[in-house]
Amino acid sequence: MRLSKYFVPTLRENPSDAEVVSHKLMVRAGMIRKVAAGIYNYLPMGLRVIRKVENIIRKYMNEAGAIEILMPAVVPAELWKESGRWNVYGKELLRFKDRHDRDFCMGPTHEEVVTDIVRNEIKSYKDLPVNLYQIQTKFRDEVRPRFGLMRGREFIMKDAYSFDVDDEGAEKSYGLMRDAYCKIFESCGLKYKVVEADSGAIGGNFSHEFMVTAETGEDFVISCDSCDYAANVEKAPVIDNFEEDDEVEKPIEKIETKNQKTVEEVAKFLNVETKKVVKTMILKAGDEIVAVMIRGDHELNLAKIKNFLNAPFVEFATPEEIVKATNGPLGFSGPIGINVKIYADNAVKKLKNYVVGGNEKDIHLINVNHTRDFKVTAFSDFINAKPGDKCPKCGGTYVITKGIEVGHIFKLGTKYSKSMNATYLDKDGKQQYIVMGCYGIGVGRTAAAAIEQNHDEKGIIWPIQIAPFEVVIIPINTDDEDVVNLSETLYKKLLKKNVEVIIDDRNERAGVKFNDADLVGYPIRVNIGKKTLENGEVEIVIRKTGDKINCKKDDALSEILRIREELYNNKI
């Protein structure tokens, strides 16, 4: 490939709407261009990376026994209504009507469609297990698309679905997919963690996320400093080992707290610790309004509340719903006198004489005690884990790192097969529900995560496995016959060795070519110039390390092949 004939519109400045490194560099390196919020064109360099990730995924999915299919992007509402997700999934599901006024959606995931395929085609236990996958463009109408390919509305995803006769078979399929995912991300040259995760809108009772570790990641990974336990913030449990207050219960008092709005301000004004200021949050759990209480120094975890209540969704109540539930203004909600069920975190259970909102403007109540002043329906773990909390597996200490979710696997059980009547006949001729699993990888997210993990101030440092080209040859003096001839000769020799090579034959200054090479992130750069040729040498630059190697021009081919092999084997 010749850069003079290729389409790589690089930019010198960062795009104004880009917030994270991968977004900035993919735009600057001429890999993507924005069409609308969260929707991008993949330009040639970006598409080559995407196709490489897809091919790695295909290799290991096929080796694990999965079979590729392709399902439609547009899905009829009837299937989603069968599963019960049509009214649950939320506004991220892009709904529309066709010319006949029939409801459809753009599939954000394809459990319903693939279950429909299997229930129509699979009849006997002899037909199972089966694992079907696709690599396809999907759409989720994110409320705030951002970070380029990291959180777009339209994106490319690999989604696979396993079907088994029982839980034992489903566990085996789950394990095969977990192993395949590890091979996929290792083959993409990425450092990652496998963490326990909440199943969210997909459903099911068990799931793991694959997180690429990166300081710029938007997700937090909780892991143990003493064992291999890891989970995302939504899933990581907080062990109930809070110290119990030994205070004597005091009479409740009403205190005016004018202009004191935050927990910290209220605590300082009342001269108490922030943990003694208990927040009462009014939430909507499905069709029910509930209150949840947590300590002022803790963060609420909506996923834990959703799972505890077995609710289809949990979200913060609207201002109107809060006022109706508390008979008081916003910002001063408390548990006393409200007519909804009250749930409280385990840490609140150990408190005495704490502070709550008074359900009146500028009013808080002090010396409140749940054993005396109001009824708690249930206590449980409703907060985010944080560094220093204890590991549930070994008792070690939680530490926290940043990561980017690139894959998620779910053990679904019979959630979809029951609602959609996907059954098979067992050995005794009895109908049984098929046991399912589902497994997703964000293809564009994987490419973006690789950049977040591998970059410097000059640009991208691609792992060679997914780089758009493995080698770039830069003839520095394009008016020098010897430079041009050697560049062309080496270029053709590399092509014959099946090396993915591009030659920068543009009539540009050397500095421009070097800057573009570093920006795009070619793993190996070969500089051929008049000065080095005077000594019969060429210069080879390894993007990952910055090392520069001068070698004899006759040894250049073998040296490039050696470096290439070592990069693939992670020896560099």
MITIGU-679141 format. One record per residue (C-alpha): x, y, z. Coordinates in nm, 2 decimals, always signed. Each point is the difference from the previous one (the first is absolute). Layout:
// residues N
        x        y        z
        X        Y        Z
...
// end
This chain:
// residues 572
        x        y        z
    +0.00    +0.00    +0.00
    +0.13    +0.35    -0.09
    -0.09    +0.29    +0.23
    -0.02    +0.24    -0.30
    -0.29    -0.21    -0.14
    -0.16    -0.07    +0.34
    -0.26    +0.19    +0.20
    +0.15    +0.11    +0.34
    -0.12    +0.36    +0.08
    +0.21    +0.07    +0.31
    -0.05    +0.31    +0.21
    +0.25    +0.20    +0.21
    -0.25    +0.12    +0.26
    -0.23    -0.19    +0.23
    -0.37    +0.01    -0.09
    -0.19    +0.24    +0.23
    -0.27    -0.26    +0.10
    +0.25    -0.27    +0.10
    +0.04    -0.07    +0.37
    +0.21    -0.32    +0.02
    +0.33    -0.10    -0.16
    -0.14    -0.27    -0.24
    -0.26    +0.24    -0.14
    +0.26    +0.27    -0.06
    +0.25    -0.23    -0.16
    -0.24    -0.19    -0.22
    -0.12    +0.32    -0.14
    +0.34    +0.16    -0.04
    +0.14    -0.32    -0.15
    -0.27    +0.00    -0.27
    -0.17    -0.31    +0.13
    -0.35    +0.12    +0.07
    -0.22    +0.30    -0.07
    -0.31    +0.11    +0.18
    -0.33    -0.02    -0.19
    -0.23    +0.08    +0.29
    +0.01    -0.03    +0.38
    +0.14    -0.34    +0.08
    +0.00    -0.11    -0.37
    +0.32    -0.02    -0.20
    +0.14    -0.08    -0.34
    +0.29    -0.25    +0.00
    +0.27    +0.12    -0.23
    +0.25    -0.24    -0.16
    +0.25    -0.01    +0.28
    -0.27    -0.04    +0.27
    -0.18    -0.27    -0.20
    +0.32    -0.20    -0.03
    +0.03    +0.00    +0.38
    -0.36    -0.10    +0.04
    +0.03    -0.29    -0.25
    +0.31    -0.13    +0.18
    -0.19    +0.00    +0.33
    -0.29    -0.18    -0.17
    +0.23    -0.26    -0.15
    +0.16    -0.08    +0.33
    -0.35    -0.03    +0.16
    -0.11    -0.24    -0.29
    +0.31    -0.21    +0.04
    -0.06    -0.08    +0.37
    -0.38    -0.01    -0.02
    +0.03    -0.26    -0.27
    +0.26    -0.20    +0.19
    -0.24    +0.00    +0.30
    -0.27    -0.16    -0.22
    -0.22    +0.31    -0.06
    -0.16    +0.03    -0.34
    -0.03    +0.34    -0.17
    -0.34    +0.13    -0.13
    -0.13    +0.35    -0.07
    -0.33    +0.13    +0.14
    -0.19    +0.31    -0.11
    +0.07    +0.34    +0.16
    -0.37    +0.08    -0.01
    -0.21    -0.21    +0.24
    -0.39    -0.02    +0.03
    -0.14    +0.11    +0.33
    -0.19    -0.33    +0.04
    +0.32    -0.19    +0.09
    +0.10    +0.26    +0.26
    -0.35    +0.00    +0.15
    +0.02    -0.38    +0.03
    +0.31    +0.02    +0.21
    -0.15    +0.28    +0.20
    +0.28    +0.25    -0.08
    -0.19    +0.24    -0.23
    -0.12    +0.21    +0.29
    +0.30    -0.06    +0.23
    +0.31    +0.07    -0.21
    -0.04    +0.38    +0.01
    +0.06    +0.29    -0.24
    +0.32    -0.16    -0.12
    -0.22    -0.22    -0.22
    -0.06    +0.18    -0.32
    -0.37    -0.07    -0.09
    -0.17    +0.10    -0.32
    -0.30    -0.10    -0.22
    +0.00    -0.11    -0.36
    -0.24    +0.12    -0.27
    -0.26    -0.25    +0.12
    +0.02    +0.15    +0.35
    +0.17    -0.31    +0.14
    +0.24    +0.04    +0.29
    +0.37    -0.08    -0.05
    +0.33    +0.07    +0.17
    +0.37    +0.02    -0.09
    +0.15    -0.30    +0.18
    +0.24    +0.09    +0.28
    +0.04    -0.37    +0.07
    -0.15    -0.31    -0.16
    -0.12    -0.24    +0.27
    -0.36    +0.01    -0.13
    +0.09    -0.06    -0.36
    +0.24    -0.28    +0.06
    -0.24    -0.17    +0.24
    -0.27    +0.02    -0.27
    +0.24    -0.17    -0.24
    +0.08    -0.28    +0.24
    -0.35    -0.07    +0.12
    -0.11    -0.05    -0.36
    +0.29    -0.22    -0.10
    +0.11    -0.19    +0.31
    -0.24    -0.29    +0.10
    +0.21    -0.26    +0.18
    +0.28    -0.03    +0.26
    +0.19    -0.16    -0.29
    +0.02    +0.35    -0.16
    +0.17    +0.15    +0.30
    +0.23    +0.16    +0.10
    +0.03    +0.28    -0.26
    +0.17    +0.34    +0.01
    -0.09    +0.26    -0.26
    +0.18    +0.33    -0.05
    +0.01    +0.30    -0.22
    +0.21    +0.32    -0.05
    -0.24    +0.27    -0.08
    -0.08    +0.37    +0.03
    -0.23    +0.09    +0.29
    -0.17    +0.31    +0.13
    -0.06    +0.13    +0.35
    -0.14    +0.35    +0.04
    +0.23    +0.11    +0.28
    -0.11    +0.30    +0.19
    +0.35    +0.15    -0.02
    +0.21    -0.16    -0.27
    +0.37    +0.09    +0.05
    +0.36    -0.12    -0.01
    -0.01    -0.09    -0.37
    -0.03    -0.38    -0.05
    +0.01    -0.05    +0.37
    -0.37    +0.10    +0.05
    -0.16    +0.05    -0.33
    -0.36    -0.05    -0.10
    +0.08    -0.21    -0.31
    +0.27    -0.26    +0.06
    +0.13    -0.34    -0.13
    -0.05    -0.29    +0.24
    +0.07    -0.37    +0.01
    -0.29    -0.17    +0.18
    -0.02    -0.37    +0.05
    -0.27    -0.22    +0.16
    +0.04    -0.35    +0.13
    -0.29    -0.25    +0.04
    +0.03    -0.31    +0.23
    -0.21    -0.27    +0.15
    +0.08    +0.08    +0.36
    +0.20    +0.21    +0.24
    +0.30    -0.23    -0.02
    +0.01    +0.04    -0.37
    -0.05    +0.38    +0.03
    +0.29    +0.02    +0.24
    +0.22    -0.18    -0.25
    -0.10    +0.24    -0.28
    +0.06    +0.29    +0.23
    +0.35    -0.13    +0.08
    +0.08    -0.05    -0.36
    -0.10    +0.36    -0.08
    +0.19    +0.14    +0.30
    +0.32    -0.18    -0.12
    -0.06    +0.12    -0.36
    -0.03    +0.36    +0.12
    +0.32    -0.03    +0.19
    +0.17    -0.12    -0.32
    -0.16    +0.28    -0.21
    +0.12    +0.28    +0.22
    +0.34    -0.15    +0.05
    +0.03    -0.03    -0.38
    -0.10    +0.36    -0.04
    +0.30    +0.08    +0.22
    -0.20    +0.14    +0.29
    +0.05    -0.01    +0.38
    -0.34    -0.08    +0.15
    -0.19    -0.12    +0.31
    -0.29    -0.24    +0.03
    -0.24    +0.14    +0.26
    -0.34    -0.11    +0.14
    -0.27    +0.23    -0.12
    -0.37    +0.09    +0.02
    -0.22    -0.14    -0.28
    -0.19    +0.33    -0.06
    -0.27    +0.01    -0.27
    +0.12    -0.33    -0.16
    -0.11    -0.19    +0.31
    +0.11    -0.34    +0.13
    +0.16    -0.09    +0.33
    +0.37    +0.00    -0.07
    +0.24    +0.21    -0.21
    +0.36    +0.11    -0.05
    +0.15    +0.31    -0.16
    +0.33    +0.01    -0.18
    +0.17    +0.33    +0.09
    +0.30    +0.15    -0.18
    +0.20    +0.17    +0.27
    +0.07    +0.37    -0.09
    +0.04    +0.31    +0.21
    -0.24    +0.18    -0.23
    -0.27    -0.26    +0.05
    -0.35    +0.11    +0.10
    -0.08    -0.32    +0.20
    +0.14    -0.10    +0.34
    +0.12    -0.35    +0.07
    +0.01    -0.12    +0.36
    +0.25    -0.27    +0.07
    +0.16    -0.17    +0.30
    +0.36    +0.06    +0.10
    +0.04    -0.35    +0.13
    -0.19    -0.23    -0.25
    -0.14    +0.00    -0.36
    -0.34    +0.14    +0.09
    -0.12    +0.28    -0.22
    -0.33    +0.17    -0.08
    -0.14    +0.32    -0.13
    -0.13    +0.27    +0.23
    -0.36    -0.10    -0.07
    +0.06    -0.36    +0.11
    +0.27    +0.01    +0.27
    -0.16    -0.08    +0.34
    +0.07    +0.20    +0.31
    +0.04    -0.23    +0.30
    -0.21    +0.09    +0.30
    +0.27    +0.05    +0.26
    -0.09    +0.36    +0.10
    +0.05    +0.09    +0.36
    -0.32    +0.04    +0.20
    -0.05    +0.33    +0.19
    -0.02    -0.05    +0.38
    -0.16    +0.33    +0.07
    -0.32    +0.04    +0.21
    -0.29    +0.11    -0.22
    -0.07    +0.37    +0.04
    -0.33    +0.20    -0.05
    -0.06    +0.10    -0.36
    +0.04    +0.37    -0.08
    -0.09    +0.22    -0.29
    +0.28    +0.24    -0.11
    -0.01    +0.28    -0.25
    +0.28    -0.05    -0.26
    -0.05    +0.30    -0.23
    +0.24    +0.02    -0.30
    +0.15    -0.34    +0.10
    -0.05    -0.22    -0.31
    +0.26    -0.27    -0.03
    +0.08    -0.28    +0.24
    +0.33    +0.16    +0.08
    -0.16    +0.34    +0.07
    -0.27    -0.15    +0.23
    +0.26    -0.21    +0.18
    +0.23    +0.30    +0.06
    -0.30    +0.22    +0.11
    -0.12    -0.26    +0.25
    +0.36    -0.10    +0.11
    -0.05    -0.37    -0.08
    +0.19    -0.25    -0.23
    -0.13    -0.03    -0.35
    -0.09    -0.37    +0.07
    -0.25    +0.13    +0.25
    -0.19    +0.19    -0.27
    -0.22    -0.26    -0.16
    -0.13    +0.07    -0.35
    -0.36    -0.11    -0.09
    -0.03    -0.05    -0.37
    -0.34    -0.04    -0.17
    +0.01    -0.25    -0.28
    -0.23    -0.15    -0.26
    +0.03    -0.38    +0.00
    -0.22    -0.12    -0.28
    -0.34    +0.13    +0.08
    +0.08    +0.06    +0.37
    +0.14    +0.30    +0.17
    +0.24    -0.09    +0.28
    +0.24    +0.17    +0.24
    +0.36    -0.12    +0.05
    +0.23    +0.13    +0.27
    +0.38    +0.00    +0.00
    +0.27    +0.17    +0.20
    +0.11    +0.34    -0.12
    +0.35    -0.13    -0.07
    -0.12    -0.28    -0.22
    -0.12    -0.01    -0.37
    -0.33    -0.16    -0.10
    +0.01    -0.31    -0.23
    -0.32    -0.02    -0.21
    +0.09    -0.34    -0.14
    +0.01    -0.16    +0.34
    -0.34    +0.15    +0.09
    -0.14    -0.12    -0.33
    +0.12    -0.35    +0.07
    -0.11    +0.00    +0.36
    -0.35    +0.11    -0.09
    -0.01    -0.21    -0.32
    -0.13    +0.31    -0.18
    +0.01    +0.03    -0.38
    +0.18    +0.34    +0.05
    +0.10    +0.24    +0.27
    +0.04    +0.37    -0.06
    -0.01    +0.33    +0.20
    -0.36    +0.12    +0.05
    -0.11    +0.32    -0.18
    -0.03    +0.32    +0.21
    -0.38    -0.03    -0.01
    +0.02    -0.36    +0.13
    +0.24    +0.10    +0.28
    -0.23    +0.28    +0.12
    -0.30    -0.23    -0.01
    +0.19    -0.28    +0.19
    +0.14    +0.23    +0.28
    -0.25    +0.29    +0.01
    +0.31    +0.22    +0.01
    +0.24    +0.19    -0.23
    +0.29    -0.14    -0.19
    +0.33    -0.03    +0.18
    -0.15    -0.06    +0.34
    -0.14    -0.35    -0.03
    +0.00    -0.21    +0.31
    -0.16    -0.33    +0.12
    -0.24    +0.13    +0.27
    -0.36    +0.04    -0.10
    +0.03    -0.12    -0.36
    -0.24    -0.25    -0.14
    +0.23    -0.23    -0.21
    +0.21    -0.31    +0.09
    +0.34    +0.09    +0.14
    +0.31    -0.20    -0.06
    +0.34    +0.07    +0.16
    +0.36    -0.10    -0.06
    +0.16    -0.23    +0.26
    +0.22    +0.28    +0.12
    -0.31    +0.20    +0.10
    -0.11    -0.29    +0.22
    +0.30    +0.05    +0.23
    -0.06    +0.38    +0.05
    -0.17    +0.18    +0.29
    -0.09    +0.36    +0.04
    +0.05    +0.10    -0.36
    -0.11    +0.29    -0.22
    -0.27    -0.02    -0.27
    -0.20    +0.24    -0.21
    -0.31    +0.15    +0.17
    -0.23    +0.00    -0.31
    -0.02    +0.38    +0.06
    +0.20    +0.28    -0.17
    +0.33    +0.07    +0.19
    -0.09    -0.26    +0.27
    +0.20    -0.31    +0.11
    -0.07    -0.23    +0.29
    +0.27    -0.11    +0.24
    +0.02    -0.30    +0.23
    -0.21    -0.21    -0.23
    -0.01    -0.38    +0.07
    -0.16    -0.26    -0.23
    -0.07    -0.23    +0.29
    -0.24    +0.27    +0.14
    -0.10    +0.26    -0.25
    -0.09    -0.18    -0.32
    -0.02    -0.34    -0.15
    +0.26    -0.15    -0.24
    -0.14    -0.26    -0.23
    +0.33    -0.17    -0.05
    +0.38    +0.06    +0.03
    +0.25    -0.12    -0.26
    +0.31    +0.10    -0.20
    -0.10    +0.31    -0.20
    +0.33    +0.19    -0.04
    +0.30    +0.01    -0.23
    +0.31    -0.18    +0.12
    +0.31    +0.21    +0.05
    +0.37    -0.05    +0.07
    +0.07    -0.14    +0.34
    -0.32    -0.21    +0.02
    +0.04    -0.37    +0.06
    +0.01    -0.27    -0.27
    -0.29    -0.25    +0.03
    +0.22    -0.28    -0.13
    +0.30    +0.01    +0.23
    -0.04    +0.30    +0.23
    +0.27    +0.20    -0.18
    -0.03    +0.37    -0.08
    -0.17    +0.15    -0.30
    +0.21    +0.21    -0.24
    -0.14    +0.20    -0.29
    +0.12    +0.04    -0.35
    -0.14    +0.16    -0.32
    -0.11    -0.21    -0.29
    -0.20    +0.00    -0.32
    -0.26    -0.27    -0.06
    +0.06    -0.17    -0.33
    -0.19    -0.33    +0.05
    -0.28    -0.14    +0.22
    -0.12    -0.36    +0.03
    -0.33    -0.10    +0.17
    -0.14    -0.32    +0.12
    -0.37    +0.06    -0.08
    -0.16    -0.33    +0.11
    -0.35    -0.03    -0.12
    -0.09    +0.37    +0.01
    -0.07    +0.02    -0.38
    -0.08    -0.36    -0.07
    -0.29    +0.01    +0.25
    -0.15    +0.33    -0.11
    +0.03    -0.10    -0.37
    -0.07    -0.37    +0.04
    +0.32    -0.13    -0.14
    +0.00    -0.37    +0.09
    +0.14    -0.34    -0.10
    -0.10    -0.36    +0.06
    +0.23    -0.18    +0.24
    +0.09    -0.37    -0.01
    -0.33    -0.09    +0.16
    -0.20    +0.20    -0.25
    -0.08    +0.27    +0.25
    +0.01    +0.37    -0.09
    +0.27    +0.20    +0.18
    +0.11    +0.36    -0.02
    +0.33    +0.07    -0.17
    +0.27    +0.15    +0.22
    +0.17    +0.30    -0.15
    +0.31    +0.22    +0.02
    +0.09    +0.31    -0.19
    +0.34    +0.16    -0.07
    +0.09    +0.34    -0.14
    +0.31    +0.18    -0.12
    +0.01    +0.37    -0.10
    +0.22    +0.00    -0.31
    +0.04    +0.37    -0.03
    +0.04    +0.03    +0.38
    +0.28    -0.26    -0.01
    +0.18    +0.21    -0.26
    -0.05    +0.32    +0.20
    +0.10    -0.17    +0.32
    +0.33    -0.12    -0.16
    +0.08    +0.37    -0.07
    -0.09    +0.10    +0.36
    +0.24    -0.26    +0.12
    +0.27    +0.07    -0.26
    +0.08    +0.35    -0.10
    +0.24    +0.29    +0.07
    +0.02    +0.37    -0.07
    +0.08    -0.07    -0.36
    -0.29    -0.23    -0.08
    -0.12    -0.36    +0.00
    +0.22    -0.29    +0.08
    -0.19    -0.29    -0.15
    +0.06    -0.36    +0.11
    +0.12    -0.15    -0.32
    -0.28    -0.25    +0.00
    -0.26    +0.26    -0.08
    +0.21    +0.28    -0.16
    -0.14    +0.13    -0.34
    +0.34    -0.09    -0.15
    +0.30    -0.17    +0.16
    +0.27    +0.19    -0.17
    +0.04    +0.35    -0.16
    +0.29    +0.07    -0.23
    +0.10    +0.37    -0.02
    +0.22    +0.11    -0.28
    +0.14    +0.32    +0.14
    +0.14    +0.15    -0.32
    -0.25    -0.08    -0.27
    +0.22    +0.18    -0.25
    +0.29    -0.24    +0.06
    +0.01    -0.30    -0.24
    +0.18    -0.23    +0.24
    -0.24    +0.08    +0.29
    -0.31    -0.06    -0.23
    +0.14    -0.32    -0.15
    +0.09    -0.16    +0.34
    -0.34    +0.11    +0.14
    -0.18    -0.16    -0.29
    +0.21    -0.32    +0.01
    -0.05    -0.04    +0.38
    -0.38    +0.07    -0.04
    -0.04    -0.27    -0.26
    +0.21    -0.25    +0.20
    -0.22    +0.05    +0.31
    -0.32    -0.04    -0.21
    +0.14    -0.34    -0.13
    +0.05    -0.10    +0.37
    -0.37    +0.08    +0.06
    +0.09    +0.30    +0.23
    -0.26    +0.27    +0.02
    +0.20    +0.29    -0.12
    -0.07    +0.35    -0.12
    +0.25    +0.24    -0.17
    -0.02    +0.37    +0.07
    +0.09    +0.11    -0.35
    -0.16    +0.35    +0.04
    +0.20    +0.30    -0.10
    +0.01    +0.13    +0.36
    +0.27    +0.11    +0.24
    +0.16    -0.28    +0.22
    -0.14    +0.16    +0.32
    -0.36    -0.01    -0.14
    +0.04    -0.37    -0.09
    +0.15    -0.09    +0.34
    -0.27    +0.19    +0.19
    -0.27    -0.18    -0.20
    +0.16    -0.34    +0.05
    +0.01    +0.06    +0.38
    -0.36    +0.13    +0.00
    -0.14    -0.30    -0.19
    +0.21    -0.23    +0.21
    +0.17    -0.24    -0.24
    +0.19    -0.25    +0.21
    +0.31    +0.00    -0.22
    +0.13    +0.30    -0.19
    +0.29    -0.03    -0.25
    +0.17    +0.33    -0.08
    +0.21    +0.00    -0.33
    +0.20    +0.31    -0.06
    +0.30    +0.13    -0.19
    +0.21    +0.04    +0.32
    -0.04    -0.35    +0.13
    +0.03    -0.15    -0.35
    +0.35    +0.16    -0.02
    +0.10    -0.26    +0.27
    -0.21    -0.27    -0.18
    -0.25    +0.00    +0.29
    -0.37    +0.06    +0.07
    -0.17    +0.10    +0.32
    -0.27    -0.21    +0.16
    -0.21    +0.16    +0.28
    -0.22    -0.21    +0.23
    -0.30    +0.21    +0.10
    -0.07    -0.19    +0.32
    +0.34    +0.06    +0.16
    +0.13    +0.29    -0.21
    +0.32    -0.20    -0.07
    +0.19    +0.09    -0.32
    +0.20    -0.27    -0.17
    +0.25    +0.07    -0.27
    +0.06    -0.31    -0.22
    +0.17    -0.07    -0.33
    -0.24    +0.04    -0.29
    +0.05    -0.36    -0.11
    -0.11    -0.11    +0.35
    -0.30    +0.23    +0.02
    -0.25    -0.27    -0.11
    +0.11    -0.26    +0.25
    +0.02    +0.26    +0.28
    -0.36    +0.12    -0.07
    -0.13    -0.36    +0.00
    +0.18    -0.07    +0.33
    -0.14    +0.31    +0.17
    -0.35    -0.08    -0.14
    +0.02    -0.35    +0.14
    +0.11    +0.12    +0.34
    -0.28    +0.26    +0.02
    -0.25    -0.28    -0.08
    +0.15    -0.22    +0.27
    +0.00    +0.29    +0.25
    +0.38    -0.02    +0.04
    +0.02    +0.38    -0.07
// end
